[in-house]
Amino acid sequence: LMTLLYMVFWLCNPVFVGETVTGLFKRYILLKVGTSSVYGLCIYILLLVLQVDLAIVFGFLAFICSFVPEVGTVFAMVLPLPVILFDGRLERPILVAVVAFIGQLCLKLLFANIIEVKLVEKQHDFRMHPVTILFFVTLFGRIWGATGMLVSVPIMATAKASAEVMPPLYRDPILVLLEGDKDAPKRFAERMADRLQKAAQSGTS
């Protein structure tokens, strides 16, 4: 309820968050759409191989529900089970239902805990240690539920990007903690130098 009220007030009187924050959220949403699309396709292929009716529908629902972390994916995994169990064409519907559920669970764990985390980690602005990502996903999930889990990564990426205004004495330990790498401050300084150089070149052109 509080999240809904917050979104209503935000839409009625939006707060300027800057181009950097907007860009980070757009990049994360595009990344999420890409991984969710591949996840939904894999679910469709799995159910198609198992000869489950409405496999394409369940694949699409898996894509949609993956935007609601944990709760949505579990809901999408349960949806095909009644169709499988009451399908008279299948010789062993219980076995097919078990295989379908375990297969979907494995795909969910693969995409949510490995593929998506690795893709986020490879983005310079989103670069964080996998344990750090999972920690903040869990933390924001406890605070704001599924919405918090969805926006946890771009929020932390925004906080990391805002570290450029902090003195190195405070900034460097935070970067090391987030990325889990002692060379994180050096890479951050190099990226900042590249951005300043590009800004200077665009200003003179």
VEXDREN-2710 file (C-alpha; in Angstrom, 1 decimal):
% VEXDREN-2710
k/r/px/py/pz
1/LEU/0.0/0.0/0.0
2/MET/2.8/2.4/0.9
3/THR/4.6/1.6/-2.3
4/LEU/1.4/2.3/-4.3
5/LEU/0.9/5.6/-2.6
6/TYR/4.6/6.5/-3.2
7/MET/4.2/5.8/-6.9
8/VAL/1.0/7.9/-7.1
9/PHE/2.7/10.9/-5.5
10/TRP/5.7/10.4/-7.7
11/LEU/3.6/10.4/-10.9
12/CYS/1.6/13.4/-9.8
13/ASN/4.6/15.4/-8.8
14/PRO/7.7/13.8/-10.2
15/VAL/11.1/14.5/-8.7
16/PHE/14.0/15.3/-11.0
17/VAL/16.6/12.6/-10.6
18/GLY/19.0/13.5/-13.3
19/GLU/20.0/11.9/-16.6
20/THR/22.5/9.5/-15.0
21/VAL/19.9/8.0/-12.7
22/THR/17.3/7.8/-15.6
23/GLY/19.9/6.1/-17.8
24/LEU/20.8/3.6/-15.2
25/PHE/17.2/2.6/-14.7
26/LYS/16.6/2.3/-18.4
27/ARG/19.6/0.1/-18.9
28/TYR/18.5/-2.2/-16.0
29/ILE/15.0/-2.4/-17.4
30/LEU/16.4/-3.4/-20.8
31/LEU/18.6/-5.9/-19.2
32/LYS/15.7/-7.3/-17.2
33/VAL/13.5/-7.5/-20.3
34/GLY/16.2/-9.4/-22.2
35/THR/16.8/-12.0/-19.6
36/SER/13.1/-12.4/-18.9
37/SER/12.5/-12.9/-22.6
38/VAL/15.1/-15.7/-22.8
39/TYR/13.7/-17.2/-19.6
40/GLY/10.2/-17.3/-21.0
41/LEU/11.5/-18.8/-24.2
42/CYS/13.2/-21.6/-22.3
43/ILE/10.0/-22.3/-20.3
44/TYR/8.1/-22.5/-23.6
45/ILE/10.6/-25.0/-25.1
46/LEU/10.6/-27.1/-21.9
47/LEU/6.8/-27.4/-21.9
48/LEU/6.7/-27.9/-25.6
49/VAL/9.1/-30.9/-25.3
50/LEU/6.9/-32.3/-22.6
51/GLN/3.9/-31.9/-24.9
52/VAL/2.0/-29.6/-22.5
53/ASP/-1.0/-27.8/-23.9
54/LEU/-0.8/-23.9/-24.0
55/ALA/3.0/-24.1/-23.7
56/ILE/3.4/-20.7/-25.5
57/VAL/0.9/-19.1/-23.1
58/PHE/2.8/-20.4/-20.1
59/GLY/6.0/-19.2/-21.6
60/PHE/4.6/-15.7/-22.0
61/LEU/3.2/-15.7/-18.5
62/ALA/6.6/-16.8/-17.2
63/PHE/8.1/-13.7/-19.0
64/ILE/5.5/-11.4/-17.4
65/CYS/5.7/-12.9/-13.9
66/SER/9.5/-12.8/-13.9
67/PHE/9.3/-9.0/-13.3
68/VAL/7.8/-9.8/-9.9
69/PRO/10.8/-11.5/-8.2
70/GLU/10.3/-14.8/-6.3
71/VAL/6.5/-14.6/-6.0
72/GLY/5.9/-14.1/-9.7
73/THR/8.2/-16.9/-10.9
74/VAL/6.8/-19.4/-8.3
75/PHE/3.2/-18.5/-9.4
76/ALA/4.2/-19.0/-13.1
77/MET/5.7/-22.4/-12.2
78/VAL/2.5/-23.6/-10.6
79/LEU/0.2/-22.5/-13.4
80/PRO/0.9/-25.3/-15.8
81/LEU/0.4/-28.1/-13.2
82/PRO/-3.4/-28.3/-13.3
83/VAL/-3.3/-28.4/-17.1
84/ILE/-0.8/-31.2/-17.1
85/LEU/-2.6/-33.3/-14.4
86/PHE/-6.0/-33.1/-16.1
87/ASP/-4.6/-33.7/-19.6
88/GLY/-6.0/-37.1/-20.8
89/ARG/-3.6/-37.3/-23.7
90/LEU/-0.6/-37.8/-21.3
91/GLU/0.2/-41.4/-20.2
92/ARG/1.9/-40.3/-17.0
93/PRO/0.6/-36.8/-16.1
94/ILE/2.1/-36.9/-12.5
95/LEU/5.6/-37.7/-13.8
96/VAL/5.3/-34.9/-16.5
97/ALA/4.1/-32.5/-13.8
98/VAL/7.0/-33.3/-11.6
99/VAL/9.5/-33.0/-14.5
100/ALA/7.9/-29.7/-15.6
101/PHE/8.1/-28.2/-12.1
102/ILE/11.7/-29.3/-11.4
103/GLY/12.7/-28.1/-14.9
104/GLN/11.1/-24.7/-14.3
105/LEU/12.7/-24.5/-10.9
106/CYS/16.1/-25.2/-12.3
107/LEU/15.7/-22.6/-15.0
108/LYS/14.5/-20.0/-12.4
109/LEU/17.6/-20.7/-10.2
110/LEU/19.9/-20.5/-13.3
111/PHE/18.5/-17.2/-14.6
112/ALA/17.9/-15.4/-11.3
113/ASN/21.0/-16.4/-9.4
114/ILE/23.6/-16.9/-12.1
115/ILE/22.9/-15.5/-15.5
116/GLU/21.2/-12.2/-14.4
117/VAL/23.7/-11.6/-11.7
118/LYS/26.6/-12.2/-14.0
119/LEU/25.1/-9.8/-16.7
120/VAL/24.6/-7.1/-14.1
121/GLU/28.1/-7.6/-12.7
122/LYS/29.6/-7.1/-16.2
123/GLN/28.0/-3.7/-16.5
124/HIS/30.5/-1.0/-15.3
125/ASP/27.9/1.1/-13.5
126/PHE/26.1/-2.0/-12.1
127/ARG/29.3/-3.9/-11.3
128/MET/29.0/-5.4/-7.9
129/HIS/30.0/-8.6/-6.2
130/PRO/27.3/-11.3/-6.7
131/VAL/27.0/-11.7/-2.9
132/THR/26.5/-8.0/-2.6
133/ILE/23.8/-8.1/-5.3
134/LEU/21.9/-10.9/-3.6
135/PHE/22.3/-9.2/-0.2
136/PHE/20.7/-6.0/-1.4
137/VAL/18.0/-7.8/-3.4
138/THR/17.1/-9.6/-0.2
139/LEU/17.3/-6.5/1.9
140/PHE/15.1/-4.3/-0.3
141/GLY/12.7/-7.3/-0.7
142/ARG/12.2/-7.4/3.1
143/ILE/11.6/-3.6/3.1
144/TRP/9.4/-3.1/0.0
145/GLY/8.5/-6.7/-1.1
146/ALA/8.6/-7.7/-4.7
147/THR/8.9/-4.0/-5.8
148/GLY/12.0/-3.6/-3.7
149/MET/13.6/-6.7/-5.2
150/LEU/13.0/-5.3/-8.7
151/VAL/14.5/-1.9/-8.1
152/SER/17.3/-2.9/-5.7
153/VAL/20.0/-3.2/-8.3
154/PRO/19.4/0.2/-10.1
155/ILE/19.1/1.9/-6.7
156/MET/22.5/0.6/-5.6
157/ALA/23.9/1.4/-9.0
158/THR/22.6/5.0/-8.6
159/ALA/24.2/5.2/-5.1
160/LYS/27.4/3.9/-6.5
161/ALA/27.3/6.5/-9.4
162/SER/26.7/9.3/-6.9
163/ALA/30.0/8.3/-5.1
164/GLU/31.8/10.6/-7.6
165/VAL/31.0/13.6/-5.4
166/MET/32.5/12.0/-2.3
167/PRO/36.1/12.4/-1.2
168/PRO/38.3/9.4/-2.0
169/LEU/38.8/8.8/1.7
170/TYR/35.1/7.7/2.0
171/ARG/34.4/6.7/-1.6
172/ASP/37.2/4.1/-2.0
173/PRO/36.1/1.8/0.9
174/ILE/32.5/1.9/-0.3
175/LEU/33.6/0.9/-3.9
176/VAL/35.7/-2.0/-2.5
177/LEU/32.8/-3.2/-0.4
178/LEU/30.3/-3.1/-3.3
179/GLU/32.5/-4.6/-5.9
180/GLY/34.5/-6.9/-3.7
181/ASP/37.7/-5.9/-5.5
182/LYS/40.6/-3.8/-4.2
183/ASP/41.2/-2.4/-7.7
184/ALA/37.6/-0.9/-7.8
185/PRO/38.7/2.7/-6.9
186/LYS/41.3/2.6/-9.6
187/ARG/38.8/1.5/-12.2
188/PHE/36.3/4.1/-11.0
189/ALA/38.9/6.9/-11.3
190/GLU/39.7/5.7/-14.9
191/ARG/36.0/5.8/-15.9
192/MET/35.6/9.2/-14.4
193/ALA/38.6/10.5/-16.3
194/ASP/37.2/9.0/-19.6
195/ARG/33.9/10.7/-19.0
196/LEU/35.5/14.1/-18.3
197/GLN/37.6/13.7/-21.4
198/LYS/34.6/12.8/-23.6
199/ALA/32.7/15.7/-22.1
200/ALA/35.5/18.1/-22.8
201/GLN/35.8/16.9/-26.4
202/SER/32.1/17.2/-27.0
203/GLY/32.2/20.7/-25.5
204/THR/34.9/21.9/-27.9
205/SER/33.3/20.3/-31.0
END
